[in-house]
Amino acid sequence: MNIVYLMQYVSRCLHTIVRRFSGQGEGWTKVCERVDLTENSLMGDAEDFYAKNLVDLAVQGCPPVIATGEAFVSYGIVHCGEAVFVVGPVILASDSASRHKLPPLPVTDSLLPALYRCKVSDMITELLLLHNLFHEEICPFHEAADYNYLDGSVTAEVNREFTDIVFQNQERISRHNPYDQEVREVDSIRTGDPERLKRSWAEDYIGELGVLADDPLRNNQNLGIVLVTLASRAAIEGGLMPEMAYSLSDSYIRKLEKAHSPEMAYQLARQAEYQYALLVKEEKERKAGVERVSAADSRISQCKDYIFAHLHGRITTAEIAKALYMNPNYLSGLFKREEGITIGQYILREKIKLVKNMLIYSRYSYIEIANYLGFCSQSHLGEKFKKATGITLHQYREKYGVKEFFVK
């Protein structure tokens, strides 16, 4: 194996120094592809000496990430049989300090501007590349992440709190909302039944929602994220396209993070559940009466996913067929037979849906919307929109648009 090339590769990925120490009398091999770092006077004897002392921290099973001081300057150590690799220094994300800590470098403050800032996942990935090339038993990413960033005391604390909560609830004769109520709530989304969903909200029961944070706003934000996540998965099971469900989930969760009151966070989550139920209902009604063939359904689903992912541009049947490794004529016939409309009609319908949302919730002008969605001109979009809705773009925005977003 070309060890030097491997070290050069890791050095380039993390923009730092990679050192190798062999107990066979070879001493240190030091590789750094960054000229500015090798010429930095601070990366000298003091830092070299510090890095050499890290060798004793190498372990066989999993590469440790060593955090040095409060600036999140870190090194990775990889035990490879007769040799040890020391990778670093780098600066990791400020909220991701490893649980393996040492006193700071003597030159830390002066060294900081020269160091590369990288994600924890990037650091662990490169350490595992070195580790797994020299070990028969593979160390998976999740084990390395747990070893470095999940303190065993955290699990113990979770179990302690769990025991306390169960005991306290028994003492207060308190319990969570019943599971069967939650099942009805989720199932109403899966089946596309918004009226049943509202009835499940109105149910009377002994119990209360869990406490996920001490701060009331943060608690409801966390509860909201859970509810939106469950609703999105239920909607997918009910037939909603995954990409659409995930995108709506992302949008609601971002809004939840900006909520300024517990009540607003809670209502946002309920609104998300209701919207998912409506979308599933719409999808089921559209498919009503159409016989489904499982093999065809899979290909139609892939076709729809491709369309949804490319709505911002012009889409042709030939492009879709090429992406799905299908004959264009066969795909067209299959889609028309299964959906009752042509691919072109489906694309236009989905674009019109997106145009409606942009008219209601965005500040984009009509020409910007036309360009974004691949229409050849604003007038072309206006013509198609009026034919589909019966009113013009301007009339739709005036009637339904959120006032703060109006663009005349």
C-alpha positions as CSV (number, residue, x, y, z in Angstrom):
1,M,0.0,0.0,0.0
2,N,1.2,3.5,-0.8
3,I,1.0,5.0,2.7
4,V,2.3,8.4,1.7
5,Y,-0.3,8.8,-1.0
6,L,-3.0,7.8,1.5
7,M,-1.7,10.4,4.0
8,Q,-1.6,13.0,1.2
9,Y,-5.3,12.2,0.4
10,V,-6.4,12.6,4.0
11,S,-4.4,15.8,4.3
12,R,-6.1,17.3,1.3
13,C,-9.6,16.3,2.5
14,L,-9.1,17.9,5.9
15,H,-6.6,20.6,4.9
16,T,-4.3,19.7,7.8
17,I,-1.2,17.7,8.8
18,V,-1.2,13.9,8.9
19,R,1.6,12.2,10.9
20,R,2.5,8.5,11.1
21,F,4.6,7.0,13.9
22,S,6.0,3.5,13.6
23,G,7.3,1.5,16.5
24,Q,9.7,-0.3,14.0
25,G,12.4,2.4,14.2
26,E,11.0,4.4,11.2
27,G,10.1,7.4,13.5
28,W,7.7,10.1,12.2
29,T,6.4,10.6,8.7
30,K,4.8,14.0,8.4
31,V,2.6,15.0,5.4
32,C,0.9,18.3,4.8
33,E,-0.5,19.4,1.4
34,R,-1.0,23.0,2.5
35,V,2.0,25.1,1.8
36,D,0.7,27.9,4.0
37,L,0.4,25.6,7.0
38,T,3.8,24.0,6.6
39,E,5.4,27.5,6.4
40,N,3.5,28.7,9.5
41,S,6.1,29.2,12.3
42,L,3.5,28.1,14.9
43,M,3.3,24.6,13.4
44,G,6.7,23.9,14.7
45,D,8.4,22.1,17.6
46,A,5.7,22.9,20.3
47,E,2.9,21.6,18.1
48,D,5.0,18.6,16.9
49,F,5.7,17.7,20.5
50,Y,2.1,17.9,21.4
51,A,1.0,15.7,18.5
52,K,3.6,13.0,19.4
53,N,2.3,12.8,22.9
54,L,-1.1,11.9,21.5
55,V,0.2,8.5,20.3
56,D,-0.3,6.9,23.7
57,L,-4.1,7.7,23.4
58,A,-4.5,5.4,20.4
59,V,-6.9,2.5,20.9
60,Q,-7.5,-0.6,18.8
61,G,-11.3,-0.6,18.5
62,C,-12.2,2.9,17.5
63,P,-10.3,6.1,16.5
64,P,-10.7,8.8,19.2
65,V,-11.1,12.5,18.4
66,I,-9.3,14.5,21.0
67,A,-10.6,18.0,21.8
68,T,-7.8,20.3,23.1
69,G,-9.1,23.3,25.1
70,E,-12.2,25.5,24.6
71,A,-11.5,26.5,21.0
72,F,-12.5,23.0,19.7
73,V,-9.1,22.4,18.2
74,S,-9.1,18.7,17.6
75,Y,-6.9,15.8,16.6
76,G,-7.8,12.3,15.4
77,I,-5.8,9.3,16.4
78,V,-5.9,6.0,14.4
79,H,-4.2,2.8,15.7
80,C,-3.1,0.7,12.7
81,G,-1.3,-2.3,14.1
82,E,2.4,-1.3,14.2
83,A,1.8,2.3,13.4
84,V,-0.3,5.2,14.7
85,F,-1.7,8.0,12.6
86,V,-2.3,11.5,14.1
87,V,-4.5,13.7,12.0
88,G,-4.8,17.4,12.8
89,P,-5.1,20.0,14.1
90,V,-8.5,21.1,12.8
91,I,-11.3,23.1,14.3
92,L,-14.6,21.2,14.6
93,A,-18.1,22.7,14.9
94,S,-18.4,24.7,18.2
95,D,-21.4,22.6,19.4
96,S,-19.6,19.3,18.8
97,A,-16.8,19.0,21.4
98,S,-15.6,15.4,21.7
99,R,-15.9,13.8,25.2
100,H,-12.2,13.0,24.9
101,K,-10.4,16.2,26.1
102,L,-6.9,17.4,26.9
103,P,-5.4,20.7,28.0
104,P,-5.0,23.2,25.1
105,L,-2.0,23.5,22.9
106,P,0.6,26.1,24.2
107,V,0.1,28.1,21.0
108,T,-3.6,27.6,20.5
109,D,-4.8,31.2,20.3
110,S,-2.1,32.2,17.8
111,L,-2.7,29.0,15.8
112,L,-6.5,29.3,15.3
113,P,-6.5,31.5,12.1
114,A,-4.4,29.0,10.2
115,L,-6.6,25.9,11.0
116,Y,-9.3,24.4,8.8
117,R,-12.9,24.4,10.2
118,C,-14.6,21.1,9.3
119,K,-17.7,19.1,10.2
120,V,-17.5,16.3,12.7
121,S,-18.8,13.9,10.1
122,D,-15.9,14.8,7.7
123,M,-13.3,14.2,10.4
124,I,-14.7,10.8,11.5
125,T,-15.1,9.7,7.8
126,E,-11.4,10.3,7.1
127,L,-10.3,8.7,10.4
128,L,-12.4,5.6,9.5
129,L,-10.8,5.4,6.1
130,L,-7.4,5.1,7.8
131,H,-8.7,2.7,10.4
132,N,-10.7,0.4,8.2
133,L,-8.0,0.0,5.6
134,F,-5.8,-1.6,8.3
135,H,-8.4,-3.7,10.2
136,E,-10.3,-6.7,9.1
137,E,-13.2,-5.9,11.4
138,I,-14.9,-2.7,10.1
139,C,-15.7,0.1,12.5
140,P,-19.0,1.7,11.3
141,F,-19.6,5.4,11.4
142,H,-22.2,5.3,14.1
143,E,-19.9,3.4,16.5
144,A,-17.2,6.0,16.0
145,A,-19.6,8.9,16.5
146,D,-21.1,7.3,19.7
147,Y,-17.6,6.6,21.0
148,N,-16.5,10.2,20.6
149,Y,-19.7,12.2,21.2
150,L,-22.0,10.2,23.4
151,D,-20.9,10.0,27.0
152,G,-22.1,6.9,28.8
153,S,-23.3,9.1,31.6
154,V,-25.8,10.6,29.2
155,T,-27.6,7.2,28.8
156,A,-27.5,6.7,32.5
157,E,-29.0,10.1,33.0
158,V,-31.8,9.4,30.5
159,N,-32.6,6.2,32.4
160,R,-32.6,7.9,35.7
161,E,-34.9,10.6,34.5
162,F,-37.1,8.0,32.9
163,T,-37.4,6.2,36.2
164,D,-38.2,9.5,38.0
165,I,-40.9,10.5,35.5
166,V,-42.6,7.1,35.7
167,F,-42.6,7.3,39.6
168,Q,-43.8,10.9,39.7
169,N,-46.6,10.2,37.2
170,Q,-47.7,7.3,39.4
171,E,-47.6,9.4,42.5
172,R,-49.7,12.1,40.8
173,I,-51.9,9.6,39.0
174,S,-50.7,11.3,35.9
175,R,-50.2,9.7,32.5
176,H,-49.6,10.6,28.8
177,N,-52.4,10.9,26.3
178,P,-53.7,7.4,25.4
179,Y,-51.9,5.5,22.6
180,D,-55.2,4.6,20.9
181,Q,-56.0,8.3,20.5
182,E,-52.7,8.9,18.9
183,V,-53.3,5.9,16.5
184,R,-56.6,7.4,15.5
185,E,-55.0,10.8,14.9
186,V,-52.2,9.3,12.7
187,D,-54.6,6.9,10.9
188,S,-56.9,9.8,9.9
189,I,-53.9,11.4,8.1
190,R,-53.0,8.1,6.5
191,T,-56.5,7.6,5.2
192,G,-57.0,11.2,4.2
193,D,-59.9,11.9,6.5
194,P,-59.6,15.5,7.9
195,E,-63.0,15.4,9.6
196,R,-61.9,12.3,11.6
197,L,-58.7,14.1,12.4
198,K,-60.6,17.0,13.9
199,R,-62.7,14.6,16.0
200,S,-59.6,12.9,17.3
201,W,-58.3,16.3,18.5
202,A,-61.6,16.9,20.3
203,E,-61.6,13.6,22.2
204,D,-61.8,13.8,26.0
205,Y,-59.3,11.6,27.8
206,I,-57.3,11.4,31.1
207,G,-53.7,12.3,30.2
208,E,-51.5,15.0,28.8
209,L,-48.9,15.5,26.2
210,G,-45.3,14.7,27.2
211,V,-42.9,17.3,28.5
212,L,-39.9,17.6,26.1
213,A,-38.3,20.7,27.5
214,D,-38.5,22.9,30.6
215,D,-39.1,26.1,28.6
216,P,-42.8,26.2,27.4
217,L,-42.0,27.5,23.9
218,R,-39.2,25.0,23.3
219,N,-41.4,22.3,24.7
220,N,-44.2,23.0,22.1
221,Q,-41.6,23.4,19.3
222,N,-40.3,20.0,20.1
223,L,-43.8,18.5,20.3
224,G,-44.6,20.2,17.0
225,I,-41.6,18.7,15.3
226,V,-42.6,15.2,16.5
227,L,-46.2,15.7,15.3
228,V,-45.1,17.0,11.8
229,T,-42.7,14.1,11.4
230,L,-45.3,11.6,12.3
231,A,-47.8,13.3,10.0
232,S,-45.4,13.4,7.0
233,R,-44.7,9.6,7.3
234,A,-48.4,8.8,7.7
235,A,-49.1,10.9,4.6
236,I,-46.5,9.0,2.6
237,E,-48.1,5.7,3.7
238,G,-51.4,7.2,2.5
239,G,-50.1,7.8,-1.0
240,L,-48.5,11.3,-0.9
241,M,-45.3,11.6,-2.9
242,P,-42.3,11.4,-0.5
243,E,-40.6,14.4,-1.9
244,M,-43.8,16.5,-1.4
245,A,-44.3,15.2,2.1
246,Y,-40.6,15.9,3.1
247,S,-40.6,19.3,1.6
248,L,-43.8,20.3,3.5
249,S,-42.3,18.9,6.7
250,D,-39.1,20.9,6.2
251,S,-41.2,24.1,5.7
252,Y,-43.3,23.6,8.8
253,I,-40.3,22.7,11.0
254,R,-38.5,25.8,9.9
255,K,-41.6,27.8,10.9
256,L,-41.8,26.0,14.2
257,E,-38.3,27.1,15.0
258,K,-39.3,30.7,14.4
259,A,-42.5,30.5,16.5
260,H,-42.6,33.2,19.2
261,S,-45.2,31.7,21.5
262,P,-46.1,28.1,22.8
263,E,-49.6,28.6,21.4
264,M,-48.3,29.5,17.9
265,A,-46.0,26.4,17.9
266,Y,-48.8,24.1,18.9
267,Q,-51.3,25.5,16.3
268,L,-48.6,25.3,13.5
269,A,-48.3,21.5,14.2
270,R,-52.0,21.0,14.1
271,Q,-52.2,23.0,10.9
272,A,-49.5,20.8,9.4
273,E,-51.5,17.6,10.4
274,Y,-54.6,19.0,8.8
275,Q,-52.8,20.0,5.6
276,Y,-51.3,16.5,5.3
277,A,-54.8,14.9,5.7
278,L,-56.2,17.2,3.0
279,L,-53.3,16.3,0.6
280,V,-53.8,12.6,1.1
281,K,-57.6,13.0,0.6
282,E,-57.0,14.9,-2.6
283,E,-54.6,12.2,-3.8
284,K,-57.0,9.4,-3.0
285,E,-59.9,11.1,-4.7
286,R,-57.8,11.6,-7.8
287,K,-57.0,7.9,-7.9
288,A,-60.5,6.7,-7.1
289,G,-61.9,4.3,-9.7
290,V,-58.5,3.8,-11.4
291,E,-57.3,0.2,-11.3
292,R,-53.7,0.0,-10.0
293,V,-51.1,-2.5,-11.1
294,S,-48.3,-2.8,-8.6
295,A,-45.4,-3.0,-11.1
296,A,-46.8,-0.1,-13.1
297,D,-47.5,1.9,-9.9
298,S,-43.8,1.7,-9.0
299,R,-42.7,3.2,-12.3
300,I,-45.5,5.8,-12.2
301,S,-44.4,6.8,-8.7
302,Q,-40.8,7.2,-10.0
303,C,-42.0,9.3,-12.9
304,K,-43.9,11.6,-10.5
305,D,-40.9,11.9,-8.2
306,Y,-38.8,13.0,-11.2
307,I,-41.4,15.5,-12.2
308,F,-41.7,17.0,-8.7
309,A,-37.9,17.3,-8.4
310,H,-37.7,19.1,-11.8
311,L,-40.7,21.4,-11.7
312,H,-38.5,24.4,-11.8
313,G,-37.6,23.8,-15.4
314,R,-38.9,22.5,-18.7
315,I,-39.6,18.8,-18.5
316,T,-40.1,16.4,-21.5
317,T,-41.3,12.9,-21.6
318,A,-38.1,11.9,-23.3
319,E,-36.0,13.2,-20.4
320,I,-38.1,11.4,-17.8
321,A,-38.0,8.1,-19.8
322,K,-34.2,8.4,-20.1
323,A,-33.9,8.9,-16.4
324,L,-36.1,5.9,-15.7
325,Y,-34.5,3.7,-18.5
326,M,-37.8,3.3,-20.3
327,N,-39.1,3.8,-23.8
328,P,-40.8,7.3,-24.1
329,N,-43.8,5.9,-25.9
330,Y,-44.3,3.0,-23.5
331,L,-44.0,5.4,-20.5
332,S,-46.6,7.8,-22.1
333,G,-49.0,5.0,-22.6
334,L,-48.5,3.5,-19.2
335,F,-49.0,6.9,-17.5
336,K,-52.1,7.7,-19.4
337,R,-53.6,4.3,-18.7
338,E,-52.8,4.4,-14.9
339,E,-53.5,8.1,-14.2
340,G,-56.2,9.0,-16.8
341,I,-54.2,12.0,-18.1
342,T,-51.1,12.5,-20.1
343,I,-47.7,13.3,-18.7
344,G,-47.8,16.8,-20.1
345,Q,-51.2,17.4,-18.4
346,Y,-49.9,16.1,-15.1
347,I,-46.8,18.3,-15.3
348,L,-48.9,21.4,-16.0
349,R,-51.3,20.6,-13.2
350,E,-48.4,20.3,-10.7
351,K,-46.9,23.5,-11.9
352,I,-50.2,25.3,-11.6
353,K,-50.4,24.1,-8.0
354,L,-46.9,25.5,-7.3
355,V,-47.9,28.8,-9.0
356,K,-50.9,29.1,-6.7
357,N,-48.6,28.7,-3.6
358,M,-46.1,31.2,-5.0
359,L,-48.9,33.7,-5.7
360,I,-50.3,33.3,-2.1
361,Y,-47.1,33.1,0.0
362,S,-44.2,34.7,-2.0
363,R,-43.2,38.1,-3.2
364,Y,-42.1,36.8,-6.6
365,S,-43.3,38.7,-9.6
366,Y,-45.3,37.0,-12.4
367,I,-42.3,37.0,-14.7
368,E,-40.0,35.5,-12.0
369,I,-42.6,32.8,-11.4
370,A,-42.8,32.1,-15.1
371,N,-39.0,31.9,-15.5
372,Y,-38.6,29.7,-12.3
373,L,-41.1,27.1,-13.5
374,G,-39.9,26.9,-17.1
375,F,-42.7,28.8,-18.9
376,C,-41.4,30.5,-22.1
377,S,-43.0,33.8,-21.0
378,Q,-45.2,35.5,-18.5
379,S,-48.1,35.6,-21.0
380,H,-47.7,31.9,-21.7
381,L,-48.0,31.2,-17.9
382,G,-51.0,33.6,-17.7
383,E,-52.7,31.8,-20.5
384,K,-52.3,28.4,-19.0
385,F,-53.2,29.6,-15.5
386,K,-56.4,31.2,-16.6
387,K,-57.4,28.2,-18.5
388,A,-56.9,26.0,-15.5
389,T,-58.4,28.3,-12.8
390,G,-60.7,30.6,-14.7
391,I,-59.0,33.7,-13.3
392,T,-55.8,35.6,-14.1
393,L,-52.6,35.6,-12.0
394,H,-53.3,39.1,-10.7
395,Q,-56.9,38.2,-9.7
396,Y,-55.8,35.0,-7.9
397,R,-53.1,36.9,-5.9
398,E,-55.6,39.7,-5.1
399,K,-58.2,37.2,-3.9
400,Y,-56.0,34.7,-2.0
401,G,-52.6,36.2,-1.5
402,V,-51.2,36.9,2.0
403,K,-51.3,40.7,2.1
404,E,-47.7,41.2,3.4
405,F,-46.4,39.3,0.3
406,F,-48.3,41.3,-2.3
407,V,-46.3,42.3,-5.4
408,K,-48.2,44.5,-7.8
